[in-house]
């Protein structure tokens, strides 16, 4: 059964059958299986939605498997919206463990805030290439390092130089940083 909620959110309610082993299928014991799925996905945060959230949480608080549901709501991306385990999306977001706030890029060794827990490259280095970025940067510097220094001294912008050499402006930015060159800035109005 599937229900279309406002803002294009589609909720798929699965009717779980009783499992032979209740430890593997805790959903078979959940109180929400017999409730309308729309109850657990209020639209908005005030007025009728606030009452709906309260009612959904009351169902959760009477549920014998609230801990299993709550644990899964932190692990599964499907639980991004709605009430799961007696918590709404804002409460779950506040309780989620925080990722490392800073990481060190493996290419340029700058510190950055990762978007993913496995992210090893800063945003600029990630955009340079999806392959072996260190090798690509080193190859570029070996072939065009002197040209970049000359272009920098002449005030040529990253975009113009990237177009001339046939690489991305992100690679030029990484190369400038690696060589210790300040970005070429032309005075305004000239």
trRosetta pair geometry for C-beta under 8 A, 3 or more apart (Angstrom, degrees):
i j d omega theta_ij theta_ji phi_ij phi_ji
1 12 7.5 145 85 -158 49 55
1 13 5.1 -23 78 61 102 99
1 15 7.4 63 10 -26 110 102
1 37 7.8 171 105 -5 110 134
2 10 5.8 8 180 179 113 105
2 11 6.9 163 -157 84 63 47
2 12 4.8 -25 -104 -103 90 71
2 13 7.3 175 -95 17 36 70
3 10 7.2 160 80 -158 42 59
3 11 4.9 -14 61 61 94 98
3 13 6.9 33 -1 -11 108 109
3 37 5.6 168 26 70 136 120
3 38 5.9 -100 134 -58 154 95
4 8 7.6 -36 -163 -139 97 33
4 9 7.7 138 -162 79 53 46
4 10 5.5 -29 -104 -104 65 78
4 11 8.0 -178 -88 21 18 73
5 9 4.5 -24 65 74 110 96
5 10 7.2 -176 18 -90 78 24
5 11 6.0 56 -20 -13 115 107
5 38 6.3 156 -94 -122 106 89
5 41 5.4 -92 -79 116 166 132
5 43 6.4 178 168 -61 110 114
6 9 7.1 13 74 27 44 97
6 43 4.5 37 51 -110 128 158
7 43 6.7 162 1 -133 111 116
9 41 6.5 -158 116 177 138 139
9 81 6.6 -79 -139 84 147 159
11 37 4.7 175 132 140 136 131
11 38 7.0 177 39 -78 152 55
11 40 7.9 139 -143 72 148 98
11 41 5.6 -146 -70 -9 139 155
11 82 7.7 100 -107 -74 122 149
13 37 4.0 -133 -71 -55 121 136
14 27 7.9 13 91 156 109 152
15 33 6.5 99 -134 -171 59 102
16 19 7.7 -33 165 -37 109 92
16 25 6.5 173 179 179 128 113
16 27 4.4 131 -31 112 169 111
16 28 5.0 -123 122 -81 118 62
16 30 7.6 73 36 30 137 109
16 33 6.0 -88 32 -116 95 138
17 28 6.8 -19 110 -108 29 111
18 25 7.7 138 -172 101 31 133
18 28 4.6 109 -118 -166 48 136
19 22 6.1 150 72 -88 103 39
19 24 5.9 -141 161 76 155 90
19 25 3.1 134 -30 39 147 135
19 28 5.1 -153 3 -19 85 147
21 24 4.7 49 94 14 109 108
21 25 7.0 109 79 14 65 88
22 25 6.6 -81 -134 65 35 72
22 26 6.8 72 170 -96 71 51
22 28 6.6 -112 -123 64 77 120
22 29 6.3 53 -155 -36 113 125
23 26 7.2 4 -153 -63 25 87
25 28 4.8 52 126 -13 106 111
26 29 5.9 -60 -171 38 55 106
26 30 7.0 74 135 -48 74 93
26 65 4.4 151 170 -149 108 143
26 68 4.1 -41 124 122 167 167
26 69 7.5 -141 116 -50 124 70
27 30 5.1 -32 -153 -3 49 123
27 33 6.8 111 167 -69 82 121
27 65 7.4 -142 -83 100 28 159
28 33 7.7 11 -138 -40 26 162
29 64 5.6 -67 150 71 120 114
29 65 5.0 117 87 -29 107 125
30 33 5.2 111 81 -24 94 97
30 63 5.8 5 -149 -152 64 125
30 65 5.3 -76 -82 55 73 124
30 69 6.6 99 -113 -68 123 127
31 34 7.1 -67 -180 36 48 96
31 35 7.1 41 135 -22 73 116
31 59 5.2 -167 112 178 122 85
31 60 7.4 -168 57 -91 120 27
31 62 5.7 79 -72 92 169 93
31 63 4.1 -124 9 -93 111 88
31 64 7.7 121 -37 8 96 69
32 35 5.0 -63 -151 34 54 118
32 40 6.4 37 -149 -58 133 140
32 59 5.8 98 -83 137 77 130
32 60 7.2 12 -54 -79 114 69
32 63 6.9 -13 -20 -90 84 139
35 39 5.4 -69 156 39 118 143
35 40 7.3 102 104 -32 127 103
35 59 5.8 -3 -56 -136 158 160
36 39 5.0 106 75 -20 85 101
37 40 6.1 -61 -167 35 51 105
37 41 6.8 16 148 4 77 113
38 41 6.0 -78 -146 53 40 95
39 42 8.0 -7 -179 -58 33 79
39 52 6.3 -155 -153 -168 56 92
39 55 6.2 -91 -164 105 109 111
39 56 5.0 159 144 -85 88 94
39 59 7.2 70 126 -4 139 148
40 56 4.8 135 -101 -142 57 133
40 59 8.0 -85 -76 62 97 137
40 82 4.8 48 140 -175 84 115
40 83 4.7 -121 -153 52 76 91
40 84 7.4 72 -176 -65 124 58
41 81 6.3 51 -133 128 94 105
41 82 4.2 -43 -91 -98 72 108
41 83 7.7 -136 -63 12 38 75
42 45 7.9 115 110 -89 118 37
42 48 7.7 -172 -152 118 112 72
42 49 3.9 127 163 -153 119 80
42 50 7.7 153 159 -42 161 21
42 52 4.0 146 -94 90 118 126
42 53 5.0 -80 9 -54 148 81
42 56 7.2 -135 -29 -8 104 137
42 82 7.8 133 18 -122 60 60
42 83 7.7 48 2 -24 96 107
43 49 5.8 -117 72 -97 41 123
44 47 6.8 -10 119 49 142 98
44 48 7.6 66 65 66 131 78
44 49 3.7 -174 77 -14 90 157
44 50 8.0 -64 112 -33 95 69
45 49 5.9 -52 -62 103 10 131
45 50 6.6 51 163 -71 43 85
45 53 7.9 18 -136 -26 54 149
45 90 7.8 54 -118 -26 129 141
46 49 6.4 41 48 54 25 104
46 50 5.4 4 -140 -34 29 118
47 50 6.1 124 48 13 22 102
47 51 7.5 -51 140 0 39 99
48 51 5.6 -55 -152 38 39 111
48 52 6.1 41 150 -22 69 107
49 52 5.4 -52 -145 37 34 115
49 53 6.3 39 153 -22 65 102
50 53 5.8 -49 -149 32 30 112
50 54 6.6 34 150 -20 61 104
51 54 5.6 -54 -152 34 33 115
51 55 6.5 31 151 -17 66 105
52 55 5.7 -53 -148 37 32 110
52 56 6.4 33 153 -19 65 106
53 56 5.7 -54 -147 37 31 111
53 57 6.3 31 154 -18 65 106
53 83 6.1 153 -143 -64 71 127
53 88 5.5 -6 -150 -78 124 133
54 57 5.9 -57 -150 37 29 110
54 58 6.6 34 151 -24 63 103
55 58 5.6 -49 -151 28 34 115
55 59 7.0 37 151 -18 62 98
56 59 5.8 -50 -159 30 37 112
56 60 6.6 36 145 -17 65 105
56 82 7.9 -121 174 -177 161 80
56 83 4.1 128 126 50 133 156
57 60 5.2 -53 -150 37 40 116
57 61 6.2 42 152 -25 71 102
57 83 6.0 -117 -65 -156 68 141
57 86 5.2 75 -148 -146 81 65
57 87 8.0 82 -111 -57 103 20
57 88 7.7 -58 -66 -44 112 88
58 61 5.7 -48 -143 32 33 112
58 62 6.8 24 158 -11 62 105
59 62 6.3 -67 -157 40 30 104
59 63 6.7 44 145 -44 64 105
60 63 5.3 -48 -154 10 37 124
60 66 5.6 98 173 -118 81 107
60 69 7.2 -132 -140 88 101 149
60 83 6.5 -125 -35 151 138 112
60 84 7.8 131 -108 177 137 18
60 85 6.2 103 -159 172 131 13
60 86 3.7 -175 122 -71 135 71
61 66 7.0 38 -109 -92 26 152
61 86 5.7 91 -65 -109 68 124
63 66 4.7 125 80 -60 101 84
63 69 7.0 10 117 3 148 144
63 86 7.9 -154 35 -49 115 98
65 68 4.5 -37 -180 38 94 118
65 69 5.8 99 120 -24 87 96
66 69 5.7 -59 -148 40 32 112
66 70 6.1 33 156 -21 67 108
66 85 5.6 110 -175 -149 68 66
66 86 5.6 25 -158 -17 121 117
67 70 5.7 -53 -144 37 30 111
67 71 6.2 33 156 -21 64 106
67 85 7.4 73 -111 -143 13 112
68 71 5.8 -54 -148 35 29 112
68 72 6.4 23 156 -13 64 108
69 72 6.0 -60 -149 40 28 106
69 73 6.3 35 152 -29 64 105
69 84 5.7 -150 160 178 98 80
69 85 4.0 179 106 -76 91 81
69 86 8.0 106 90 -3 121 74
70 73 5.6 -50 -148 26 31 116
70 74 7.3 27 155 -16 60 99
70 84 6.9 149 -99 128 44 82
70 85 2.8 146 -74 -173 68 150
70 86 6.7 -28 -77 37 113 89
70 87 6.4 84 -125 5 97 117
71 74 6.4 -62 -166 31 32 106
71 75 6.9 13 147 -7 65 115
71 85 7.4 146 2 -98 45 152
72 75 5.5 -69 -147 45 41 106
72 76 5.4 13 167 -3 82 117
72 79 7.0 135 120 -32 75 146
72 84 7.5 -105 84 169 86 131
72 85 7.7 161 49 -49 76 125
73 76 6.7 -57 -119 46 24 94
73 79 3.8 -160 -144 173 71 162
73 84 3.7 154 -97 109 133 133
73 85 5.0 -126 0 7 137 122
73 87 6.8 163 104 60 158 113
73 92 5.9 -102 136 -116 117 140
74 79 7.6 -49 -38 82 23 141
74 92 6.7 -161 -86 -160 73 104
74 95 7.6 -86 -95 105 119 104
74 96 6.3 164 -140 -108 97 79
76 79 5.1 86 81 0 93 102
77 80 6.0 3 -179 -41 61 107
79 82 7.2 -103 -149 64 58 97
79 84 4.6 -44 -142 2 118 163
79 92 7.0 -146 138 -154 109 171
80 89 6.5 34 156 -127 46 119
81 89 5.3 -25 -123 -67 40 140
82 88 7.4 -122 143 -141 21 65
82 89 6.7 75 31 -48 31 100
83 86 7.2 6 -179 -123 100 12
83 87 6.9 165 -150 80 65 30
83 88 5.3 -37 -93 -91 76 65
84 87 6.4 -28 71 60 62 80
84 92 7.2 29 57 -66 102 143
87 91 4.1 -130 -161 92 95 123
87 92 4.9 119 126 -57 127 82
87 95 7.2 -59 -150 16 157 141
88 91 5.3 93 51 12 66 102
88 92 7.2 -132 100 -4 32 91
89 92 5.7 -56 -145 39 33 110
89 93 6.1 36 156 -24 67 106
90 93 5.7 -50 -145 34 30 113
90 94 6.5 28 155 -17 62 106
91 94 5.8 -57 -150 37 31 110
91 95 6.3 19 155 -11 65 113
92 95 5.8 -68 -146 44 31 105
92 96 6.4 49 154 -46 68 93
93 96 5.9 -34 -149 3 31 116
98 101 7.0 5 151 -63 121 85
99 114 6.4 -107 140 77 138 104
99 117 5.3 -139 -129 -89 117 82
100 103 5.9 89 103 -64 127 87
100 114 6.8 42 72 29 95 120
100 117 7.4 107 14 -134 93 73
101 113 6.5 -39 178 -120 55 93
102 111 4.9 2 -174 -175 118 113
102 112 7.1 138 -150 69 70 23
102 113 6.3 -55 -98 -87 54 60
103 111 7.0 153 76 -151 32 65
103 112 6.1 -33 63 65 82 73
103 113 7.6 113 17 -126 85 18
103 114 4.8 40 5 -37 136 114
103 119 6.7 148 56 91 163 89
103 120 7.4 -120 156 -124 136 35
104 109 5.9 -2 179 -152 104 55
104 110 7.3 169 -150 85 61 26
104 111 5.7 -39 -94 -94 64 64
104 112 8.0 125 -112 19 20 74
105 108 4.9 9 97 51 136 79
105 109 6.0 -103 71 -48 82 12
105 110 5.0 19 18 50 123 73
105 111 7.6 -145 -6 -81 82 16
105 112 6.0 55 -50 5 100 119
105 120 7.3 97 -144 150 46 55
105 121 5.5 48 -145 -147 91 43
105 122 4.0 -46 -80 -20 132 96
105 125 5.6 128 -166 13 131 147
106 109 7.7 26 -142 -74 13 58
106 120 4.8 3 -8 160 123 106
106 121 6.3 -65 36 -80 89 66
106 134 7.6 -72 124 -55 91 119
107 121 5.9 29 2 -125 114 96
107 122 7.6 -112 49 22 101 89
107 125 4.3 159 49 -142 140 146
107 128 7.9 -150 144 33 172 145
107 133 5.1 -50 -91 107 145 122
107 134 5.4 -154 -119 -77 88 79
107 137 6.6 120 -171 -4 119 151
107 174 7.2 -20 132 -154 129 131
108 122 6.4 -54 47 22 117 128
108 124 7.5 7 1 78 151 115
108 125 5.7 -155 -5 -61 107 127
108 174 6.2 -124 -72 -144 125 90
108 177 5.9 16 -146 112 131 135
108 178 6.8 -108 -118 -73 89 83
110 122 5.4 0 72 -48 111 154
110 177 7.9 -37 -48 172 127 147
112 122 4.1 142 -28 -118 154 94
112 123 6.7 -173 -162 -8 149 81
114 117 6.9 110 116 -101 138 20
114 119 3.9 166 -148 60 109 122
115 119 5.9 89 45 -44 69 155
116 119 4.5 120 58 -36 84 99
119 126 7.6 -32 -156 -79 104 138
121 125 4.2 -127 -171 95 108 112
121 126 4.4 146 101 -66 120 79
121 133 6.5 89 -115 18 143 159
122 125 5.0 83 53 17 77 103
122 126 6.8 -139 93 -11 34 93
123 126 5.6 -56 -146 34 28 115
123 127 6.5 24 157 -17 63 107
124 127 5.9 -61 -154 36 30 108
124 128 6.9 44 148 -37 63 95
124 170 5.4 -177 -165 -158 74 98
124 173 5.8 -100 -162 101 133 128
124 174 6.0 166 137 -68 113 92
125 128 5.5 -35 -154 8 40 119
125 133 5.4 87 -180 163 92 159
125 170 8.0 179 -83 162 19 112
125 174 6.1 101 -93 -104 72 133
126 130 8.0 33 -176 -97 64 60
126 133 7.9 -71 -91 -70 26 152
127 168 7.1 -143 138 139 93 151
127 170 4.3 -128 102 -130 111 170
128 133 5.2 93 80 -137 123 108
128 136 6.4 163 143 94 114 134
128 137 6.9 4 168 -65 159 95
128 168 6.5 -177 -133 66 50 129
128 170 4.9 -142 -79 116 64 110
128 171 4.8 106 -139 -81 98 75
128 174 5.6 -11 -79 -10 139 150
129 132 7.4 -19 104 61 134 34
129 133 5.1 172 54 -94 100 74
129 136 4.9 101 -4 6 153 167
129 171 7.6 49 -32 -80 93 111
131 135 7.9 -57 119 56 101 113
131 136 6.9 109 77 -39 100 125
132 135 4.1 24 121 23 118 117
132 136 6.4 147 94 -19 68 88
133 136 5.5 -57 -145 39 35 112
133 137 6.1 34 158 -19 70 105
133 174 8.0 -105 176 -163 110 169
134 137 5.9 -55 -148 37 28 109
134 138 6.3 26 155 -16 64 109
135 138 5.7 -57 -144 40 30 110
135 139 6.1 33 156 -21 66 107
136 139 5.8 -53 -145 36 29 112
136 140 6.4 30 155 -19 63 106
136 171 7.0 -88 137 -122 111 123
137 140 5.7 -55 -148 36 30 111
137 141 6.3 28 155 -18 65 107
137 171 6.9 -162 -99 -151 71 86
137 174 5.6 -88 -114 125 122 128
137 175 6.4 -175 -154 -79 86 76
137 178 6.5 137 172 -43 124 158
138 141 5.8 -54 -146 37 31 110
138 142 6.3 32 155 -20 64 106
139 142 5.8 -55 -149 35 30 111
139 143 6.3 12 159 -6 65 112
140 143 6.2 -69 -146 46 27 100
140 144 5.7 -39 180 40 68 110
140 145 7.7 114 126 -57 62 72
140 167 6.4 58 -120 -100 129 168
140 171 5.8 177 -82 167 171 121
140 175 5.7 -99 113 -81 124 132
141 144 7.2 -78 -114 61 17 67
141 145 4.3 45 -171 -71 64 111
141 148 8.0 -59 -120 20 61 142
141 175 5.8 178 -79 -136 85 103
141 178 6.6 -83 -82 102 138 141
141 179 7.2 170 -128 -61 113 104
142 145 6.7 29 -66 -12 11 115
144 147 4.7 -57 -162 46 73 118
144 148 5.7 80 137 -30 88 98
144 165 5.6 42 -123 -134 156 143
144 175 7.6 -10 90 -161 103 164
145 148 5.7 -57 -151 33 29 112
145 149 6.7 29 153 -19 64 103
145 175 7.2 -146 -105 -172 69 117
145 179 6.6 156 -152 -86 95 133
146 149 5.6 -50 -151 33 36 112
146 150 6.5 34 152 -16 66 105
147 150 5.7 -56 -150 39 33 111
147 151 6.1 32 153 -19 68 108
147 161 7.9 152 134 -156 100 110
147 165 7.1 139 108 -85 144 122
148 151 5.6 -52 -141 39 31 111
148 152 6.1 36 155 -24 64 105
148 161 6.8 89 -116 177 71 148
148 172 7.1 180 -124 -145 119 83
148 175 5.8 -102 -128 128 170 129
148 176 6.9 -141 172 -78 126 70
148 179 6.8 154 105 5 128 161
148 181 7.1 -167 140 17 102 163
149 152 5.7 -53 -149 34 28 114
149 153 6.5 28 153 -19 63 105
149 179 6.8 -132 -77 170 90 151
149 181 6.8 -153 -108 -81 63 140
150 153 5.8 -55 -150 35 31 110
150 154 6.4 21 153 -10 65 110
151 154 5.7 -62 -146 45 32 107
151 156 3.9 -64 -172 48 92 130
151 161 4.8 93 163 -101 160 128
151 184 7.2 -88 137 -43 78 149
152 155 7.8 46 180 -68 29 24
152 156 7.2 -73 -65 46 27 82
152 176 7.0 140 -91 -121 131 102
152 181 4.7 -63 -134 -172 164 138
152 182 7.7 128 -168 63 119 58
152 184 5.4 -151 -137 -63 56 103
154 184 7.8 -8 80 -127 55 142
155 184 4.8 144 -153 -168 40 115
155 185 7.7 -70 -144 64 90 28
155 186 5.6 93 173 -84 120 84
156 160 5.2 -118 -176 85 91 123
156 161 5.0 104 126 -58 119 100
156 184 5.8 82 64 59 36 175
157 160 4.7 91 59 9 84 102
157 161 6.9 -159 90 -3 42 89
157 184 5.6 -135 -91 81 40 113
157 186 7.2 -59 -62 -13 100 110
158 161 5.9 -63 -145 43 28 106
158 162 5.9 30 157 -23 67 110
158 169 4.7 87 135 -154 109 95
158 172 4.4 155 -154 104 93 136
158 173 6.0 23 -137 -61 151 78
158 176 7.3 -75 -96 -26 110 140
158 183 6.5 -42 -39 -143 114 101
158 184 7.2 171 -37 35 65 97
159 162 5.7 -53 -143 36 27 113
159 163 6.4 28 156 -19 62 105
159 169 5.2 -16 -89 -93 60 132
160 163 5.9 -57 -153 35 29 110
160 164 6.5 29 151 -19 64 107
161 164 5.6 -53 -148 35 34 113
161 165 6.2 14 161 -4 69 111
161 172 5.7 126 90 -128 114 144
162 165 6.3 -66 -142 47 26 97
162 166 7.8 -148 168 25 55 6
162 167 5.4 -100 -149 77 79 68
162 168 6.1 -24 -159 152 133 15
162 169 4.4 -96 -28 -78 162 61
162 171 7.2 126 -120 57 107 92
162 172 4.9 -102 -70 -26 98 135
163 166 7.5 31 -173 -73 27 39
165 172 7.9 139 44 -81 135 108
167 171 4.7 -74 153 65 123 140
167 172 6.7 142 93 -46 111 85
168 171 4.9 102 62 1 82 97
168 172 7.3 -142 103 -1 50 84
169 172 5.3 -49 -153 35 43 117
169 173 6.4 49 148 -23 68 102
170 173 5.5 -50 -150 34 34 115
170 174 6.5 35 151 -17 65 103
171 174 5.7 -51 -148 37 34 111
171 175 6.2 35 152 -20 66 106
172 175 5.6 -55 -146 38 31 111
172 176 6.3 35 153 -22 65 103
173 176 5.7 -49 -146 33 30 112
173 177 6.4 29 155 -17 62 106
173 183 7.5 -5 -119 -92 80 110
174 177 5.7 -57 -151 38 31 111
174 178 6.2 33 151 -22 66 108
175 178 5.5 -53 -145 37 32 114
175 179 6.2 20 158 -8 66 110
176 179 6.1 -66 -147 46 27 101
176 181 4.4 -93 -155 71 78 101
176 182 7.6 -42 173 108 117 5
176 183 6.2 66 154 -83 162 63
177 180 7.6 35 -178 -73 29 29
177 181 7.9 -82 -53 49 21 68
182 185 7.6 -50 138 -4 106 102
186 190 6.2 -128 164 69 104 109
187 190 5.2 58 78 5 93 125
